[in-house]
Each structure stands twice: as C-alpha cells, then as structure tokens.
Amino acid sequence: MSNNIKFKYNHKDFDEDISEAIKRVEDAFFDYKNNPNIKMKYLDLKESIYDLCLVLKEKVIEGTISSVNAEEMKNYYWGLLLK
C-alpha cells in the first residue's frame, strides 16, 4: 500500500506531544495496511490511537486544544480502524 494517503490532520499543525502521537498512529496505520493478516499490527494501531486519545485528553485539560476539536480528532482516528 502506498504511503501517499492524505490524512485529515497534519501533525505539523500541533504541538510536539500531539504531533508525535499522530505520527505514531500514521506509522501504525501504514504498517497494518501493509500487513493486514497480522493481528498484532491491528492491535498496534488500536494502541497508538488509544495513546493519542490520552494525549488529547491531557491537552484539553491543559487548555492547548478544545474538547470539541479533541473529540473530532478522536472520532476521525478511531474511524481509521474501519478503512
């Protein structure tokens, strides 16, 4: 699978913590799509999305990102599991 997929969110638009978490999700997504028959790749993708959600929760508490934006991002990234 090509790594030329355009994601809705650009990690460069966020602070370092969110950016790193988004990059981990993207890497895990490509790894899973390139190896869809390896269940561990799917679990790695789920774990990276969960980790991103924790980072977003922390950033909402800090006031770095709004709760509305964080929810939209979480919904988008969990939706990657269906693609």
DOGU-120398 format. One record per residue: residue in one letter; x, y, z of N, C-alpha, C in turn. Coordinates in Angstrom, 3 decimals. Layout:
N
<pt><type>a</type><n_px>X</n_px><n_py>Y</n_py><n_pz>Z</n_pz><ca_px>X</ca_px><ca_py>Y</ca_py><ca_pz>Z</ca_pz><c_px>X</c_px><c_py>Y</c_py><c_pz>Z</c_pz></pt>
...
! end
This chain:
83
<pt><type>m</type><n_px>0.837</n_px><n_py>-1.180</n_py><n_pz>0.000</n_pz><ca_px>0.000</ca_px><ca_py>0.000</ca_py><ca_pz>0.000</ca_pz><c_px>0.878</c_px><c_py>1.239</c_py><c_pz>0.000</c_pz></pt>
<pt><type>s</type><n_px>0.460</n_px><n_py>2.215</n_py><n_pz>-0.725</n_pz><ca_px>1.211</ca_px><ca_py>3.462</ca_py><ca_pz>-0.830</ca_pz><c_px>1.064</c_px><c_py>4.291</c_py><c_pz>0.437</c_pz></pt>
<pt><type>n</type><n_px>2.122</n_px><n_py>4.956</n_py><n_pz>0.814</n_pz><ca_px>2.084</ca_px><ca_py>5.844</ca_py><ca_pz>1.971</ca_pz><c_px>1.651</c_px><c_py>7.248</c_py><c_pz>1.574</c_pz></pt>
<pt><type>n</type><n_px>1.027</n_px><n_py>7.396</n_py><n_pz>0.412</n_pz><ca_px>0.604</ca_px><ca_py>8.705</ca_py><ca_pz>-0.072</ca_pz><c_px>-0.821</c_px><c_py>9.060</c_py><c_pz>0.335</c_pz></pt>
<pt><type>i</type><n_px>-1.358</n_px><n_py>8.364</n_py><n_pz>1.308</n_pz><ca_px>-2.703</ca_px><ca_py>8.671</ca_py><ca_pz>1.790</ca_pz><c_px>-2.674</c_px><c_py>10.036</c_py><c_pz>2.459</c_pz></pt>
<pt><type>k</type><n_px>-3.684</n_px><n_py>10.826</n_py><n_pz>2.191</n_pz><ca_px>-3.792</ca_px><ca_py>12.160</ca_py><ca_pz>2.791</ca_pz><c_px>-4.690</c_px><c_py>12.056</c_py><c_pz>4.019</c_pz></pt>
<pt><type>f</type><n_px>-4.113</n_px><n_py>12.309</n_py><n_pz>5.170</n_pz><ca_px>-4.874</ca_px><ca_py>12.286</ca_py><ca_pz>6.412</ca_pz><c_px>-5.545</c_px><c_py>13.636</c_py><c_pz>6.641</c_pz></pt>
<pt><type>k</type><n_px>-6.605</n_px><n_py>13.631</n_py><n_pz>7.397</n_pz><ca_px>-7.370</ca_px><ca_py>14.848</ca_py><ca_pz>7.676</ca_pz><c_px>-6.545</c_px><c_py>15.853</c_py><c_pz>8.489</c_pz></pt>
<pt><type>y</type><n_px>-5.748</n_px><n_py>15.350</n_py><n_pz>9.405</n_pz><ca_px>-4.964</ca_px><ca_py>16.218</ca_py><ca_pz>10.290</ca_pz><c_px>-3.481</c_px><c_py>16.110</c_py><c_pz>9.956</c_pz></pt>
<pt><type>n</type><n_px>-2.816</n_px><n_py>17.257</n_py><n_pz>9.910</n_pz><ca_px>-1.385</ca_px><ca_py>17.306</ca_py><ca_pz>9.662</ca_pz><c_px>-0.680</c_px><c_py>17.462</c_py><c_pz>11.009</c_pz></pt>
<pt><type>h</type><n_px>0.183</n_px><n_py>16.517</n_py><n_pz>11.309</n_pz><ca_px>0.862</ca_px><ca_py>16.549</ca_py><ca_pz>12.613</ca_pz><c_px>1.644</c_px><c_py>17.840</c_py><c_pz>12.830</c_pz></pt>
<pt><type>k</type><n_px>2.048</n_px><n_py>18.505</n_py><n_pz>11.766</n_pz><ca_px>2.833</ca_px><ca_py>19.740</ca_py><ca_pz>11.895</ca_pz><c_px>2.007</c_px><c_py>20.904</c_py><c_pz>12.440</c_pz></pt>
<pt><type>d</type><n_px>0.692</n_px><n_py>20.750</n_py><n_pz>12.453</n_pz><ca_px>-0.194</ca_px><ca_py>21.811</ca_py><ca_pz>12.938</ca_pz><c_px>-0.386</c_px><c_py>21.780</c_py><c_pz>14.453</c_pz></pt>
<pt><type>f</type><n_px>0.283</n_px><n_py>20.841</n_py><n_pz>15.132</n_pz><ca_px>0.050</ca_px><ca_py>20.652</ca_py><ca_pz>16.563</ca_pz><c_px>1.354</c_px><c_py>20.715</c_py><c_pz>17.338</c_pz></pt>
<pt><type>d</type><n_px>1.213</n_px><n_py>20.796</n_py><n_pz>18.659</n_pz><ca_px>2.410</ca_px><ca_py>20.828</ca_py><ca_pz>19.493</ca_pz><c_px>3.120</c_px><c_py>19.477</c_py><c_pz>19.429</c_pz></pt>
<pt><type>e</type><n_px>4.278</n_px><n_py>19.418</n_py><n_pz>20.022</n_pz><ca_px>5.148</ca_px><ca_py>18.246</ca_py><ca_pz>19.889</ca_pz><c_px>4.484</c_px><c_py>16.950</c_py><c_pz>20.370</c_pz></pt>
<pt><type>d</type><n_px>3.790</n_px><n_py>17.005</n_py><n_pz>21.497</n_pz><ca_px>3.180</ca_px><ca_py>15.787</ca_py><ca_pz>22.044</ca_pz><c_px>2.107</c_px><c_py>15.229</c_py><c_pz>21.109</c_pz></pt>
<pt><type>i</type><n_px>1.222</n_px><n_py>16.086</n_py><n_pz>20.655</n_pz><ca_px>0.168</ca_px><ca_py>15.640</ca_py><ca_pz>19.738</ca_pz><c_px>0.785</c_px><c_py>15.209</c_py><c_pz>18.413</c_pz></pt>
<pt><type>s</type><n_px>1.738</n_px><n_py>15.966</n_py><n_pz>17.935</n_pz><ca_px>2.399</ca_px><ca_py>15.653</ca_py><ca_pz>16.674</ca_pz><c_px>3.022</c_px><c_py>14.255</c_py><c_pz>16.700</c_pz></pt>
<pt><type>e</type><n_px>3.742</n_px><n_py>13.950</n_py><n_pz>17.760</n_pz><ca_px>4.382</ca_px><ca_py>12.638</ca_py><ca_pz>17.879</ca_pz><c_px>3.333</c_px><c_py>11.532</c_py><c_pz>17.941</c_pz></pt>
<pt><type>a</type><n_px>2.250</n_px><n_py>11.764</n_py><n_pz>18.662</n_pz><ca_px>1.194</ca_px><ca_py>10.754</ca_py><ca_pz>18.773</ca_pz><c_px>0.523</c_px><c_py>10.521</c_py><c_pz>17.419</c_pz></pt>
<pt><type>i</type><n_px>0.294</n_px><n_py>11.592</n_py><n_pz>16.675</n_pz><ca_px>-0.314</ca_px><ca_py>11.456</ca_py><ca_pz>15.344</ca_pz><c_px>0.621</c_px><c_py>10.683</c_py><c_pz>14.421</c_pz></pt>
<pt><type>k</type><n_px>1.911</n_px><n_py>10.975</n_py><n_pz>14.474</n_pz><ca_px>2.870</ca_px><ca_py>10.262</ca_py><ca_pz>13.625</ca_pz><c_px>2.898</c_px><c_py>8.774</c_py><c_pz>13.962</c_pz></pt>
<pt><type>r</type><n_px>2.785</n_px><n_py>8.439</n_py><n_pz>15.248</n_pz><ca_px>2.758</ca_px><ca_py>7.024</ca_py><ca_pz>15.635</ca_pz><c_px>1.519</c_px><c_py>6.326</c_py><c_pz>15.077</c_pz></pt>
<pt><type>v</type><n_px>0.372</n_px><n_py>7.032</n_py><n_pz>15.097</n_pz><ca_px>-0.853</ca_px><ca_py>6.462</ca_py><ca_pz>14.534</ca_pz><c_px>-0.682</c_px><c_py>6.247</c_py><c_pz>13.035</c_pz></pt>
<pt><type>e</type><n_px>-0.168</n_px><n_py>7.232</n_py><n_pz>12.349</n_pz><ca_px>0.021</ca_px><ca_py>7.115</ca_py><ca_pz>10.901</ca_pz><c_px>0.968</c_px><c_py>5.964</c_py><c_pz>10.561</c_pz></pt>
<pt><type>d</type><n_px>2.068</n_px><n_py>5.856</n_py><n_pz>11.292</n_pz><ca_px>3.017</ca_px><ca_py>4.759</ca_py><ca_pz>11.056</ca_pz><c_px>2.349</c_px><c_py>3.408</c_py><c_pz>11.293</c_pz></pt>
<pt><type>a</type><n_px>1.591</n_px><n_py>3.304</n_py><n_pz>12.384</n_pz><ca_px>0.903</ca_px><ca_py>2.050</ca_py><ca_pz>12.705</ca_pz><c_px>-0.160</c_px><c_py>1.734</c_py><c_pz>11.658</c_pz></pt>
<pt><type>f</type><n_px>-0.827</n_px><n_py>2.768</n_py><n_pz>11.148</n_pz><ca_px>-1.844</ca_px><ca_py>2.572</ca_py><ca_pz>10.113</ca_pz><c_px>-1.212</c_px><c_py>1.971</c_py><c_pz>8.860</c_pz></pt>
<pt><type>f</type><n_px>-0.114</n_px><n_py>2.546</n_py><n_pz>8.402</n_pz><ca_px>0.550</ca_px><ca_py>2.028</ca_py><ca_pz>7.202</ca_pz><c_px>1.099</c_px><c_py>0.625</c_py><c_pz>7.437</c_pz></pt>
<pt><type>d</type><n_px>1.637</n_px><n_py>0.405</n_py><n_pz>8.620</n_pz><ca_px>2.166</ca_px><ca_py>-0.917</ca_py><ca_pz>8.947</ca_pz><c_px>1.047</c_px><c_py>-1.955</c_py><c_pz>8.901</c_pz></pt>
<pt><type>y</type><n_px>-0.107</n_px><n_py>-1.617</n_py><n_pz>9.453</n_pz><ca_px>-1.251</ca_px><ca_py>-2.525</ca_py><ca_pz>9.436</ca_pz><c_px>-1.748</c_px><c_py>-2.750</c_py><c_pz>8.007</c_pz></pt>
<pt><type>k</type><n_px>-1.886</n_px><n_py>-1.682</n_py><n_pz>7.242</n_pz><ca_px>-2.386</ca_px><ca_py>-1.814</ca_py><ca_pz>5.877</ca_pz><c_px>-1.435</c_px><c_py>-2.625</c_py><c_pz>4.999</c_pz></pt>
<pt><type>n</type><n_px>-0.156</n_px><n_py>-2.559</n_py><n_pz>5.293</n_pz><ca_px>0.822</ca_px><ca_py>-3.349</ca_py><ca_pz>4.540</ca_pz><c_px>0.881</c_px><c_py>-4.803</c_py><c_pz>5.008</c_pz></pt>
<pt><type>n</type><n_px>0.319</n_px><n_py>-5.078</n_py><n_pz>6.193</n_pz><ca_px>0.337</ca_px><ca_py>-6.423</ca_py><ca_pz>6.770</ca_pz><c_px>-1.013</c_px><c_py>-6.749</c_py><c_pz>7.407</c_pz></pt>
<pt><type>p</type><n_px>-2.099</n_px><n_py>-6.705</n_py><n_pz>6.640</n_pz><ca_px>-3.437</ca_px><ca_py>-6.836</ca_py><ca_pz>7.224</ca_pz><c_px>-3.734</c_px><c_py>-8.200</c_py><c_pz>7.844</c_pz></pt>
<pt><type>n</type><n_px>-2.961</n_px><n_py>-9.195</n_py><n_pz>7.513</n_pz><ca_px>-3.215</ca_px><ca_py>-10.530</ca_py><ca_pz>8.056</ca_pz><c_px>-2.486</c_px><c_py>-10.796</c_py><c_pz>9.365</c_pz></pt>
<pt><type>i</type><n_px>-1.733</n_px><n_py>-9.821</n_py><n_pz>9.816</n_pz><ca_px>-1.015</ca_px><ca_py>-9.978</ca_py><ca_pz>11.085</ca_pz><c_px>-1.802</c_px><c_py>-9.228</c_py><c_pz>12.163</c_pz></pt>
<pt><type>k</type><n_px>-2.472</n_px><n_py>-9.984</n_py><n_pz>13.030</n_pz><ca_px>-3.362</ca_px><ca_py>-9.394</ca_py><ca_pz>14.035</ca_pz><c_px>-2.631</c_px><c_py>-8.388</c_py><c_pz>14.935</c_pz></pt>
<pt><type>m</type><n_px>-1.380</n_px><n_py>-8.627</n_py><n_pz>15.207</n_pz><ca_px>-0.619</ca_px><ca_py>-7.729</ca_py><ca_pz>16.085</ca_pz><c_px>-0.532</c_px><c_py>-6.323</c_py><c_pz>15.494</c_pz></pt>
<pt><type>k</type><n_px>-0.513</n_px><n_py>-6.206</n_py><n_pz>14.179</n_pz><ca_px>-0.445</ca_px><ca_py>-4.889</ca_py><ca_pz>13.533</ca_pz><c_px>-1.728</c_px><c_py>-4.115</c_py><c_pz>13.802</c_pz></pt>
<pt><type>y</type><n_px>-2.865</n_px><n_py>-4.813</n_py><n_pz>13.787</n_pz><ca_px>-4.148</ca_px><ca_py>-4.190</ca_py><ca_pz>14.104</ca_pz><c_px>-4.161</c_px><c_py>-3.727</c_py><c_pz>15.567</c_pz></pt>
<pt><type>l</type><n_px>-3.658</n_px><n_py>-4.575</n_py><n_pz>16.441</n_pz><ca_px>-3.608</ca_px><ca_py>-4.217</ca_py><ca_pz>17.856</ca_pz><c_px>-2.662</c_px><c_py>-3.041</c_py><c_pz>18.097</c_pz></pt>
<pt><type>d</type><n_px>-1.559</n_px><n_py>-2.998</n_py><n_pz>17.359</n_pz><ca_px>-0.638</ca_px><ca_py>-1.863</ca_py><ca_pz>17.467</ca_pz><c_px>-1.319</c_px><c_py>-0.567</c_py><c_pz>17.036</c_pz></pt>
<pt><type>l</type><n_px>-2.111</n_px><n_py>-0.642</n_py><n_pz>15.975</n_pz><ca_px>-2.844</ca_px><ca_py>0.538</ca_py><ca_pz>15.516</ca_pz><c_px>-3.839</c_px><c_py>0.989</c_py><c_pz>16.581</c_pz></pt>
<pt><type>k</type><n_px>-4.583</n_px><n_py>0.061</n_py><n_pz>17.152</n_pz><ca_px>-5.534</ca_px><ca_py>0.408</ca_py><ca_pz>18.209</ca_pz><c_px>-4.822</c_px><c_py>1.051</c_py><c_pz>19.400</c_pz></pt>
<pt><type>e</type><n_px>-3.699</n_px><n_py>0.494</n_py><n_pz>19.770</n_pz><ca_px>-2.945</ca_px><ca_py>1.032</ca_py><ca_pz>20.902</ca_pz><c_px>-2.435</c_px><c_py>2.447</c_py><c_pz>20.614</c_pz></pt>
<pt><type>s</type><n_px>-1.962</n_px><n_py>2.679</n_py><n_pz>19.408</n_pz><ca_px>-1.454</ca_px><ca_py>4.015</ca_py><ca_pz>19.072</ca_pz><c_px>-2.602</c_px><c_py>5.041</c_py><c_pz>19.065</c_pz></pt>
<pt><type>i</type><n_px>-3.788</n_px><n_py>4.633</n_py><n_pz>18.632</n_pz><ca_px>-4.939</ca_px><ca_py>5.541</ca_py><ca_pz>18.655</ca_pz><c_px>-5.343</c_px><c_py>5.819</c_py><c_pz>20.101</c_pz></pt>
<pt><type>y</type><n_px>-5.343</n_px><n_py>4.801</n_py><n_pz>20.920</n_pz><ca_px>-5.663</ca_px><ca_py>4.989</ca_py><ca_pz>22.337</ca_pz><c_px>-4.662</c_px><c_py>5.943</c_py><c_pz>22.993</c_pz></pt>
<pt><type>d</type><n_px>-3.389</n_px><n_py>5.777</n_py><n_pz>22.683</n_pz><ca_px>-2.360</ca_px><ca_py>6.676</ca_py><ca_pz>23.230</ca_pz><c_px>-2.594</c_px><c_py>8.114</c_py><c_pz>22.780</c_pz></pt>
<pt><type>l</type><n_px>-2.977</n_px><n_py>8.292</n_py><n_pz>21.516</n_pz><ca_px>-3.294</ca_px><ca_py>9.637</ca_py><ca_pz>21.021</ca_pz><c_px>-4.463</c_px><c_py>10.221</c_py><c_pz>21.808</c_pz></pt>
<pt><type>c</type><n_px>-5.451</n_px><n_py>9.409</n_py><n_pz>22.085</n_pz><ca_px>-6.607</ca_px><ca_py>9.887</ca_py><ca_pz>22.861</ca_pz><c_px>-6.195</c_px><c_py>10.360</c_py><c_pz>24.247</c_pz></pt>
<pt><type>l</type><n_px>-5.263</n_px><n_py>9.655</n_py><n_pz>24.862</n_pz><ca_px>-4.767</ca_px><ca_py>10.081</ca_py><ca_pz>26.175</ca_pz><c_px>-4.035</c_px><c_py>11.416</c_py><c_pz>26.085</c_pz></pt>
<pt><type>v</type><n_px>-3.235</n_px><n_py>11.581</n_py><n_pz>25.049</n_pz><ca_px>-2.530</ca_px><ca_py>12.844</ca_py><ca_pz>24.846</ca_pz><c_px>-3.543</c_px><c_py>13.966</c_py><c_pz>24.626</c_pz></pt>
<pt><type>l</type><n_px>-4.559</n_px><n_py>13.704</n_py><n_pz>23.815</n_pz><ca_px>-5.574</ca_px><ca_py>14.730</ca_py><ca_pz>23.562</ca_pz><c_px>-6.313</c_px><c_py>15.098</c_py><c_pz>24.843</c_pz></pt>
<pt><type>k</type><n_px>-6.619</n_px><n_py>14.118</n_py><n_pz>25.663</n_pz><ca_px>-7.298</ca_px><ca_py>14.390</ca_py><ca_pz>26.941</ca_pz><c_px>-6.430</c_px><c_py>15.302</c_py><c_pz>27.813</c_pz></pt>
<pt><type>e</type><n_px>-5.154</n_px><n_py>15.000</n_py><n_pz>27.864</n_pz><ca_px>-4.213</ca_px><ca_py>15.820</ca_py><ca_pz>28.638</ca_pz><c_px>-4.178</c_px><c_py>17.253</c_py><c_pz>28.100</c_pz></pt>
<pt><type>k</type><n_px>-4.172</n_px><n_py>17.396</n_py><n_pz>26.778</n_pz><ca_px>-4.094</ca_px><ca_py>18.719</ca_py><ca_pz>26.167</ca_pz><c_px>-5.384</c_px><c_py>19.505</c_py><c_pz>26.362</c_pz></pt>
<pt><type>v</type><n_px>-6.519</n_px><n_py>18.835</n_py><n_pz>26.437</n_pz><ca_px>-7.779</ca_px><ca_py>19.515</ca_py><ca_pz>26.743</ca_pz><c_px>-7.716</c_px><c_py>20.065</c_py><c_pz>28.162</c_pz></pt>
<pt><type>i</type><n_px>-7.224</n_px><n_py>19.272</n_py><n_pz>29.083</n_pz><ca_px>-7.096</ca_px><ca_py>19.712</ca_py><ca_pz>30.474</ca_pz><c_px>-6.156</c_px><c_py>20.906</c_py><c_pz>30.579</c_pz></pt>
<pt><type>e</type><n_px>-5.070</n_px><n_py>20.879</n_py><n_pz>29.809</n_pz><ca_px>-4.114</ca_px><ca_py>21.992</ca_py><ca_pz>29.802</ca_pz><c_px>-4.668</c_px><c_py>23.220</c_py><c_pz>29.094</c_pz></pt>
<pt><type>g</type><n_px>-5.688</n_px><n_py>23.026</n_py><n_pz>28.268</n_pz><ca_px>-6.243</ca_px><ca_py>24.134</ca_py><ca_pz>27.503</ca_pz><c_px>-5.547</c_px><c_py>24.363</c_py><c_pz>26.175</c_pz></pt>
<pt><type>t</type><n_px>-4.723</n_px><n_py>23.408</n_py><n_pz>25.751</n_pz><ca_px>-3.995</ca_px><ca_py>23.522</ca_py><ca_pz>24.490</ca_pz><c_px>-4.901</c_px><c_py>23.297</c_py><c_pz>23.287</c_pz></pt>
<pt><type>i</type><n_px>-5.926</n_px><n_py>22.474</n_py><n_pz>23.471</n_pz><ca_px>-6.857</ca_px><ca_py>22.139</ca_py><ca_pz>22.402</ca_pz><c_px>-8.265</c_px><c_py>22.097</c_py><c_pz>23.004</c_pz></pt>
<pt><type>s</type><n_px>-9.250</n_px><n_py>22.473</n_py><n_pz>22.225</n_pz><ca_px>-10.621</ca_px><ca_py>22.469</ca_py><ca_pz>22.744</ca_pz><c_px>-11.149</c_px><c_py>21.040</c_py><c_pz>22.821</c_pz></pt>
<pt><type>s</type><n_px>-12.110</n_px><n_py>20.828</n_py><n_pz>23.685</n_pz><ca_px>-12.697</ca_px><ca_py>19.492</ca_py><ca_pz>23.812</ca_pz><c_px>-13.423</c_px><c_py>19.094</c_py><c_pz>22.528</c_pz></pt>
<pt><type>v</type><n_px>-13.998</n_px><n_py>20.063</n_py><n_pz>21.834</n_pz><ca_px>-14.687</ca_px><ca_py>19.776</ca_py><ca_pz>20.567</ca_pz><c_px>-13.686</c_px><c_py>19.271</c_py><c_pz>19.527</c_pz></pt>
<pt><type>n</type><n_px>-12.565</n_px><n_py>19.978</n_py><n_pz>19.396</n_pz><ca_px>-11.539</ca_px><ca_py>19.550</ca_py><ca_pz>18.437</ca_pz><c_px>-10.952</c_px><c_py>18.189</c_py><c_pz>18.810</c_pz></pt>
<pt><type>a</type><n_px>-10.747</n_px><n_py>17.975</n_py><n_pz>20.096</n_pz><ca_px>-10.202</ca_px><ca_py>16.694</ca_py><ca_pz>20.547</ca_pz><c_px>-11.169</c_px><c_py>15.560</c_py><c_pz>20.215</c_pz></pt>
<pt><type>e</type><n_px>-12.454</n_px><n_py>15.770</n_py><n_pz>20.430</n_pz><ca_px>-13.450</ca_px><ca_py>14.737</ca_py><ca_pz>20.115</ca_pz><c_px>-13.495</c_px><c_py>14.446</c_py><c_pz>18.615</c_pz></pt>
<pt><type>e</type><n_px>-13.432</n_px><n_py>15.502</n_py><n_pz>17.819</n_pz><ca_px>-13.426</ca_px><ca_py>15.307</ca_py><ca_pz>16.362</ca_pz><c_px>-12.212</c_px><c_py>14.489</c_py><c_pz>15.929</c_pz></pt>
<pt><type>m</type><n_px>-11.072</n_px><n_py>14.804</n_py><n_pz>16.510</n_pz><ca_px>-9.853</ca_px><ca_py>14.072</ca_py><ca_pz>16.165</ca_pz><c_px>-9.954</c_px><c_py>12.613</c_py><c_pz>16.599</c_pz></pt>
<pt><type>k</type><n_px>-10.453</n_px><n_py>12.385</n_py><n_pz>17.808</n_pz><ca_px>-10.590</ca_px><ca_py>11.009</ca_py><ca_pz>18.288</ca_pz><c_px>-11.514</c_px><c_py>10.212</c_py><c_pz>17.381</c_pz></pt>
<pt><type>n</type><n_px>-12.633</n_px><n_py>10.782</n_py><n_pz>17.025</n_pz><ca_px>-13.576</ca_px><ca_py>10.085</ca_py><ca_pz>16.137</ca_pz><c_px>-12.933</c_px><c_py>9.770</c_py><c_pz>14.790</c_pz></pt>
<pt><type>y</type><n_px>-12.193</n_px><n_py>10.717</n_py><n_pz>14.251</n_pz><ca_px>-11.520</ca_px><ca_py>10.504</ca_py><ca_pz>12.973</ca_pz><c_px>-10.522</c_px><c_py>9.345</c_py><c_pz>13.069</c_pz></pt>
<pt><type>y</type><n_px>-9.664</n_px><n_py>9.385</n_py><n_pz>14.084</n_pz><ca_px>-8.624</ca_px><ca_py>8.366</ca_py><ca_pz>14.175</ca_pz><c_px>-9.189</c_px><c_py>6.992</c_py><c_pz>14.521</c_pz></pt>
<pt><type>w</type><n_px>-10.223</n_px><n_py>6.923</n_py><n_pz>15.354</n_pz><ca_px>-10.850</ca_px><ca_py>5.612</ca_py><ca_pz>15.593</ca_pz><c_px>-11.478</c_px><c_py>5.103</c_py><c_pz>14.305</c_pz></pt>
<pt><type>g</type><n_px>-11.958</n_px><n_py>5.990</n_py><n_pz>13.468</n_pz><ca_px>-12.544</ca_px><ca_py>5.603</ca_py><ca_pz>12.188</ca_pz><c_px>-11.547</c_px><c_py>4.950</c_py><c_pz>11.248</c_pz></pt>
<pt><type>l</type><n_px>-10.254</n_px><n_py>5.191</n_py><n_pz>11.462</n_pz><ca_px>-9.246</ca_px><ca_py>4.553</ca_py><ca_pz>10.610</ca_pz><c_px>-9.292</c_px><c_py>3.036</c_py><c_pz>10.735</c_pz></pt>
<pt><type>l</type><n_px>-9.799</n_px><n_py>2.546</n_py><n_pz>11.845</n_pz><ca_px>-9.885</ca_px><ca_py>1.098</ca_py><ca_pz>12.024</ca_pz><c_px>-10.859</c_px><c_py>0.460</c_py><c_pz>11.034</c_pz></pt>
<pt><type>l</type><n_px>-11.736</n_px><n_py>1.270</n_py><n_pz>10.492</n_pz><ca_px>-12.742</ca_px><ca_py>0.767</ca_py><ca_pz>9.555</ca_pz><c_px>-12.315</c_px><c_py>0.886</c_py><c_pz>8.097</c_pz></pt>
<pt><type>k</type><n_px>-11.175</n_px><n_py>1.503</n_py><n_pz>7.856</n_pz><ca_px>-10.715</ca_px><ca_py>1.712</ca_py><ca_pz>6.468</ca_pz><c_px>-9.885</c_px><c_py>0.561</c_py><c_pz>5.982</c_pz></pt>
! end
